[in-house]
Amino acid sequence: MNQINKTLNIALPKGRIGDKVYDIFVSAGYGCAGYDGSDRCLVVENRDAGVKYLWVKPADVPVYVERGAADLGVAGKDILLEEAPDTFELLDLGVGVCRLMIAAPRGFRDDTGRTLRVATKYPRIASEYYASLCRDIDIIKLNGSIELAPLTGLSDVILDIVETGTTLRENGLETLDLVFNVSARLIANKAAYRFKNDAITALCGAIKASLAR
């Protein structure tokens, strides 16, 4: 097998979380000399280590991995739950930690006699969560400023990512229920996991050792 076939193509999310993830790979011995994340390169490679990094939009990471453009990738658990890509989840990298939660205006009480209006950018997760509670809901798909929905009467509650909760408190909202704890996960293309298993196993072992230090 030649060198190019052994190379692991790894899709990393652009932005703050991606920088933290890249630092984990660097600590594990898979960094790229001369790359510090400050330039606009979309592809960087370390041929000696057998890795090539592809910097992509966070929501697109599962697409690159599922379709084989990348062998591995790092995506938030929220994205994986929402998109449900046909990939293997290998490791919890322990960064990008936050919570996926239901929130509502302070003092909100759910009237179970009517349909609950839920604003979110995670319609699949919302549907599955409330189905597990046997609760009838109307999903309102939004792409940003989710906190505004209940303040304007557009929705009763929201389902969104919460880090510190400051934005919620500043807008008169409070958390009601925890849906899932979120963090960055290493995922693998299923075919790549079979045909590049030795390289993937070695990389996972190095990352685990680095995280344990």
C-alpha positions in Angstrom: 0.0 0.0 0.0 1.5 3.4 -1.0 1.8 6.4 1.2 -1.2 8.3 -0.2 -3.5 5.3 0.6 -2.2 5.2 4.2 -2.9 8.9 4.7 -5.8 9.7 7.0 -7.9 12.6 5.8 -9.4 14.3 8.8 -12.2 16.8 8.7 -11.9 19.4 11.5 -14.5 22.1 12.3 -13.4 25.7 11.7 -13.5 28.0 14.7 -12.7 27.9 18.4 -13.6 24.3 19.0 -11.6 23.2 15.9 -8.5 25.0 17.3 -8.9 23.1 20.6 -9.3 19.8 18.7 -6.3 20.5 16.5 -4.2 21.0 19.7 -5.3 17.6 20.9 -4.0 16.1 17.6 -0.8 18.0 18.0 -0.3 16.7 21.5 -0.9 13.2 20.2 2.0 13.7 17.7 -0.1 14.4 14.6 0.6 18.1 14.2 1.7 19.9 11.0 4.9 21.8 11.2 4.6 25.5 10.5 0.8 25.5 10.9 -0.6 27.5 13.8 -4.1 28.0 12.7 -3.7 31.7 11.9 -3.8 31.4 8.1 -6.7 30.6 5.8 -5.4 27.2 4.5 -8.2 24.8 4.1 -5.9 21.8 3.8 -2.7 21.1 5.7 -0.7 17.9 5.7 1.9 16.0 7.6 3.1 13.2 5.3 5.5 11.8 7.9 2.6 11.3 10.4 0.2 10.2 7.6 -2.5 12.8 8.2 -4.1 15.5 6.1 -6.5 18.0 7.8 -9.5 19.5 6.0 -11.0 22.6 7.7 -14.7 22.7 7.1 -17.9 24.3 8.5 -18.8 22.4 11.7 -22.2 21.2 10.4 -20.5 19.8 7.3 -18.1 17.5 9.1 -20.4 14.5 9.2 -21.2 14.9 5.4 -17.5 14.8 4.5 -17.0 11.7 6.7 -20.1 9.8 5.7 -19.5 10.3 2.0 -15.8 9.3 2.3 -14.2 12.6 1.4 -12.7 12.4 4.9 -11.8 9.2 6.8 -12.2 10.8 10.2 -13.8 13.9 11.5 -14.7 15.8 14.7 -18.3 17.0 15.3 -20.4 18.0 18.2 -22.7 15.4 19.6 -25.6 17.8 18.9 -24.8 17.7 15.2 -24.5 13.9 15.3 -27.8 13.5 17.0 -29.5 15.9 14.6 -28.0 14.7 11.4 -27.7 11.0 12.3 -24.9 10.3 9.8 -24.0 6.7 9.0 -20.6 6.7 10.7 -18.8 5.2 13.6 -18.4 7.3 16.8 -14.9 6.5 18.2 -14.0 8.9 21.0 -15.3 11.7 23.2 -12.6 14.3 23.0 -13.9 16.2 26.1 -13.9 19.7 24.5 -16.8 21.9 23.4 -18.6 20.7 26.5 -22.1 22.2 26.8 -25.7 21.0 27.4 -28.7 20.6 25.0 -31.6 21.9 27.0 -35.2 22.9 27.1 -35.7 26.5 28.3 -38.7 28.9 28.7 -39.6 32.2 30.2 -39.3 32.3 34.0 -42.5 30.9 35.6 -43.6 29.0 32.5 -46.0 26.1 33.2 -46.8 23.7 30.4 -50.4 23.4 29.5 -50.6 19.8 28.4 -54.1 20.3 27.1 -52.7 22.1 24.0 -49.9 21.6 21.5 -46.5 22.8 22.8 -44.7 25.2 20.4 -41.0 24.5 20.4 -38.4 26.7 18.6 -35.1 25.1 17.7 -32.5 24.5 15.1 -32.7 20.8 16.1 -36.0 19.5 14.8 -35.1 15.8 14.8 -33.8 15.9 18.4 -36.9 17.9 19.5 -39.2 15.5 17.8 -37.6 12.4 19.3 -37.3 13.9 22.7 -40.9 15.0 23.0 -42.1 11.7 21.4 -40.4 9.9 24.3 -42.6 12.0 26.6 -45.7 11.4 24.5 -46.1 15.2 24.2 -47.7 16.7 21.1 -45.5 19.6 19.8 -45.3 22.1 16.9 -41.7 22.5 15.9 -40.6 25.9 14.7 -37.3 25.7 12.9 -35.0 28.6 13.4 -31.4 29.1 12.6 -30.3 31.7 15.1 -31.4 33.9 18.1 -33.5 31.1 19.3 -34.0 32.9 22.7 -36.1 35.5 20.9 -38.8 33.1 20.0 -40.6 32.8 23.4 -40.0 36.5 24.1 -42.1 37.4 21.0 -44.8 34.8 21.5 -43.5 32.7 18.5 -42.9 29.7 20.7 -43.6 28.5 24.2 -40.2 26.9 24.8 -36.9 26.5 23.1 -34.5 23.6 22.6 -31.0 24.9 22.3 -27.3 24.6 23.3 -26.5 26.1 26.7 -22.9 26.8 27.8 -23.0 29.2 30.8 -26.7 30.1 30.7 -25.9 33.8 30.8 -27.8 34.6 27.6 -30.8 32.8 28.9 -30.8 34.7 32.2 -30.2 38.1 30.5 -33.4 37.4 28.4 -35.6 36.3 31.3 -35.4 32.6 30.4 -34.6 29.6 32.6 -33.7 26.0 31.8 -36.3 23.3 32.4 -34.9 20.0 31.2 -31.6 18.5 30.2 -31.9 16.7 26.8 -28.3 15.7 26.4 -24.7 16.5 27.4 -22.7 17.6 24.4 -19.0 17.5 23.5 -16.8 17.0 20.5 -16.7 13.4 19.2 -14.2 11.7 16.8 -16.1 9.9 14.1 -15.0 7.6 11.3 -16.2 6.6 7.8 -17.2 3.0 8.0 -15.2 1.9 4.9 -12.1 3.8 6.1 -12.5 2.2 9.5 -12.2 -1.2 7.9 -9.4 -0.5 5.3 -7.4 1.9 7.4 -8.0 0.3 10.7 -4.3 0.1 11.8 -3.7 3.8 11.2 -7.0 4.8 12.9 -6.4 2.5 15.8 -2.9 4.0 16.3 -4.2 7.6 16.1 -7.0 6.8 18.6 -4.5 5.2 21.0 -2.2 8.3 20.8 -5.1 10.6 21.4 -6.3 8.6 24.4 -2.8 8.6 25.9 -2.5 12.4 25.3 -5.9 13.1 27.0 -4.9 10.9 29.9 -1.8 12.9 30.6 
